Amino acid sequence: MLKDLWDFLRERKKFWLLPIILAMLLLGGLLAFTKGSVLAPLLYPLF
């Protein structure tokens, strides 16, 4: 899947999408890992 995404970005010259995709992955991972932790009440006001 990552190879297909990279091929799409490279072929269509859409490298500006890369930071958006990375930010979405980081925020999603942050929310998933902190869902049941002590940090959850501190992160929910951000969203």
N, CA, C and O of each residue as an XYZ file, in Angstrom:
188
protein
N       0.820     -1.189      0.000
C       0.000      0.000      0.000
C       0.867      1.257      0.000
O       0.576      2.216     -0.714
N       1.923      1.248      0.797
C       2.812      2.416      0.826
C       3.517      2.612     -0.514
O       3.729      3.740     -0.957
N       3.877      1.496     -1.154
C       4.527      1.598     -2.456
C       3.571      2.191     -3.481
O       3.968      3.024     -4.295
N       2.306      1.763     -3.444
C       1.312      2.323     -4.369
C       1.116      3.812     -4.119
O       1.011      4.593     -5.064
N       1.068      4.201     -2.867
C       0.917      5.614     -2.532
C       2.115      6.417     -3.030
O       1.951      7.493     -3.605
N       3.311      5.895     -2.809
C       4.519      6.585     -3.261
C       4.547      6.684     -4.783
O       4.911      7.727     -5.326
N       4.164      5.607     -5.478
C       4.125      5.639     -6.945
C       3.118      6.673     -7.438
O       3.385      7.387     -8.405
N       1.973      6.756     -6.784
C       0.970      7.763     -7.163
C       1.520      9.173     -6.979
O       1.395     10.014     -7.869
N       2.128      9.428     -5.821
C       2.662     10.764     -5.552
C       3.763     11.134     -6.539
O       3.834     12.271     -7.005
N       4.613     10.175     -6.851
C       5.731     10.444     -7.756
C       5.250     10.622     -9.195
O       5.718     11.519     -9.897
N       4.327      9.783     -9.634
C       3.859      9.844    -11.018
C       3.052     11.101    -11.302
O       3.199     11.707    -12.363
N       2.208     11.494    -10.367
C       1.332     12.642    -10.583
C       1.929     13.950    -10.055
O       1.287     14.998    -10.126
N       3.156     13.891     -9.527
C       3.846     15.084     -8.990
C       3.017     15.755     -7.900
O       2.856     16.976     -7.894
N       2.496     14.951     -6.985
C       1.661     15.460     -5.889
C       2.421     15.365     -4.556
O       1.874     14.901     -3.555
N       3.655     15.800     -4.554
C       4.460     15.698     -3.344
C       3.946     16.590     -2.222
O       4.297     16.385     -1.060
N       3.112     17.584     -2.557
C       2.554     18.452     -1.528
C       1.576     17.695     -0.642
O       1.242     18.172      0.443
N       1.107     16.523     -1.076
C       0.201     15.725     -0.256
C       0.934     14.984      0.868
O       0.320     14.597      1.863
N       2.227     14.791      0.710
C       2.993     14.007      1.679
C       2.939     14.579      3.099
O       2.694     13.809      4.028
N       3.150     15.875      3.326
C       3.044     16.400      4.699
C       1.645     16.246      5.292
O       1.504     16.024      6.494
N       0.616     16.361      4.462
C      -0.752     16.212      4.946
C      -0.995     14.779      5.396
O      -1.583     14.544      6.452
N      -0.541     13.824      4.592
C      -0.710     12.411      4.930
C       0.056     12.070      6.205
O      -0.462     11.369      7.074
N       1.278     12.560      6.316
C       2.076     12.286      7.518
C       1.440     12.901      8.763
O       1.424     12.271      9.821
N       0.921     14.110      8.652
C       0.277     14.750      9.801
C      -0.966     13.970     10.226
O      -1.216     13.802     11.420
N      -1.740     13.497      9.258
C      -2.932     12.716      9.584
C      -2.551     11.405     10.269
O      -3.210     10.988     11.222
N      -1.496     10.758      9.791
C      -1.044      9.511     10.415
C      -0.538      9.748     11.839
O      -0.824      8.960     12.740
N       0.209     10.829     12.039
C       0.722     11.130     13.377
C      -0.404     11.449     14.358
O      -0.398     10.967     15.490
N      -1.358     12.250     13.931
C      -2.477     12.582     14.816
C      -3.336     11.358     15.106
O      -3.789     11.169     16.235
N      -3.561     10.534     14.099
C      -4.326      9.303     14.309
C      -3.622      8.359     15.259
O      -4.251      7.763     16.134
N      -2.318      8.222     15.090
C      -1.548      7.370     16.002
C      -1.533      7.919     17.411
O      -1.625      7.163     18.378
N      -1.418      9.234     17.534
C      -1.427      9.863     18.851
C      -2.751      9.617     19.562
O      -2.770      9.297     20.751
N      -3.849      9.765     18.844
C      -5.160      9.524     19.456
C      -5.359      8.049     19.797
O      -5.948      7.726     20.828
N      -4.878      7.165     18.950
C      -5.053      5.733     19.201
C      -4.236      5.276     20.411
O      -4.708      4.471     21.213
N      -3.022      5.787     20.538
C      -2.159      5.342     21.635
C      -2.507      5.971     22.970
O      -2.174      5.415     24.016
N      -3.165      7.110     22.959
C      -3.485      7.785     24.221
C      -4.942      7.630     24.620
O      -5.385      8.258     25.582
N      -5.684      6.818     23.910
C      -7.116      6.684     24.193
C      -7.372      6.238     25.630
O      -8.265      6.778     26.284
N      -6.637      5.295     26.124
C      -6.870      4.808     27.471
C      -5.808      5.241     28.465
O      -5.699      4.666     29.548
N      -5.036      6.235     28.113
C      -3.953      6.623     29.007
C      -4.312      7.856     29.826
O      -5.408      8.405     29.715
N      -3.371      8.267     30.641
C      -3.541      9.437     31.498
C      -3.516     10.722     30.668
O      -4.058     11.742     31.093
N      -2.899     10.681     29.501
C      -2.785     11.873     28.662
C      -4.070     12.219     27.915
O      -4.182     13.320     27.377
N      -5.021     11.328     27.868
C      -6.239     11.546     27.089
C      -6.972     12.839     27.469
O      -7.357     13.585     26.569
N      -7.183     13.138     28.751
C      -7.899     14.395     29.079
C      -7.130     15.647     28.644
O      -7.732     16.705     28.459
N      -5.830     15.539     28.483
C      -5.056     16.693     28.047
C      -5.126     16.889     26.541
O      -4.970     18.012     26.062
N      -5.358     15.825     25.785
C      -5.377     15.925     24.335
C      -6.749     16.253     23.766
O      -6.829     16.893     22.717
N      -7.819     15.843     24.410
C      -9.152     16.034     23.855
C      -9.528     17.506     23.664
O     -10.232     17.813     22.703
N      -9.099     18.425     24.521
C      -9.425     19.839     24.245
C      -8.782     20.382     22.972
O      -9.245     21.384     22.427
N      -7.727     19.735     22.497
C      -7.085     20.192     21.263
C      -7.949     19.930     20.040
O      -7.816     20.610     19.022
N      -8.829     18.950     20.139
C      -9.650     18.590     18.992
C     -11.065     18.953     19.271
O     -11.936     18.734     18.429
